[in-house]
């Protein structure tokens, strides 16, 4: 049986967090004496993930030196961006350079805490037969994020850019069919945004589904929310 593998996008600069997190990549921001990324990996280990691919760029050696090739019981590999590729470019690059037994089942944002139920997400995705299924977080109050247009069938038909309350947002946790997505991404440039370039096109083509999971969610990308991590993370 194939091991469950997650690709974590951990290559960003974290510009908005520079006032409180200095000299380390955003996923390495300290939360109760450990990097945020360590908490994230530990949570998804408990969800059954045994292999993690870390897509690294900015100050990559900080991450590699900390985790090396394993963390607790999980195995770790790295995909290094020599130049910033954007989220889409990072995914495309990883899919093109990973061995078959390391192709990811999940894609996660390295700056987002989201307590997804992975087995339920996978079960949902298996029934939909689309290249990408994403976890959708309902937010009654929302002043930061665009929203997902989700049909009753579970199909995502589009996205709205402007924040609005009572929204379903993209929680940054995806289940993918790696081989199919790799073929799709071959038609994209080397550098692009997965969220703004690829996902809307998948939605338009009927190839994107959304699983509602009202789980704990925190994006540490701004100082106010990063400050919540110490009390929110288990």
Buried (B, 14 or more C-beta within 10 A) or exposed (E): EEEBBBBBBBBBEBEBBEEBBEEBBBBBBBBEEEBBBBBBBBBBBEBBBEBBBBBBBBBBEBBBEBBEEEBEEBBBBBBBBEEEBBBBBBBBBBBEEBEEEBBBBBBBBBBBBBBBBBEEBBEBBEEBEBBBBBBBBBBEEBEEBBBBEBEEEBBBBBBEEEBEEEBBBBBBBBBBBBEBBBEBBEEBEEBBEBBBBBBBEBBEEEBBBBBBBEBEBBBBBBEEBBEEBEEBBE
